[in-house]
């Protein structure tokens, strides 16, 4: 049992849970991924720690955003010629 388990803090091993790289998680935490809100994290020097509950709410927020999002209809190529 890790001593951080009592606080519900996760390291960048969050990447394993989300099936992506640690570099990508670092970019998401820093807010460098367009269209993706940053994951709230605690900075301890160079370490980034993510609260388990913050990660859960971040995932839920993103799931809800995807459900509410609408995909714009792309224009049909050559539609003006058909009219």
Secondary structure as UniProt FT lines:
FT   HELIX           3..6
FT   TURN            7..8
FT   STRAND          9..10
FT   TURN            12..13
FT   HELIX           14..18
FT   HELIX           22..30
FT   TURN            34..35
FT   STRAND          42..44
FT   TURN            45..46
FT   STRAND          47..51
FT   HELIX           52..68
FT   TURN            77..78
FT   HELIX           79..82
//
